[in-house]
């Protein structure tokens, strides 16, 4: 016999912040997809390239910290980017334990093609720069709080 559900407001899917953020992230990634296809990269590869375009060169550890990813997730991703000719991976001369990641010439060239993506995304979401800035700041604050909470646990 099936039990009749009793709605509990705190357990409704629509009231879950985690689900709303998850669903929003998936929908935003779908909006990015045609542009990423044009660049020939996945979303994960795109965010790696964003960090490298900003920093020029960094270690795998630094990249993982910036992207909130562990090396087990990053390593196969970096291998695929290297196979595609977009990044170089090399051991540090000063410390053999460190692997340095940097864009290749082809990786840098991809940056030029990607420059229009943020503006097109903003327009596609019908969001003003002010709305975007406010929302981005709220999510940065949320991320900082959640990250701190996870560090305590």
Order of alpha helices (4+ residues) and beta strands (2+ residues): alpha-alpha-beta-alpha-alpha-beta-beta-alpha-alpha-alpha
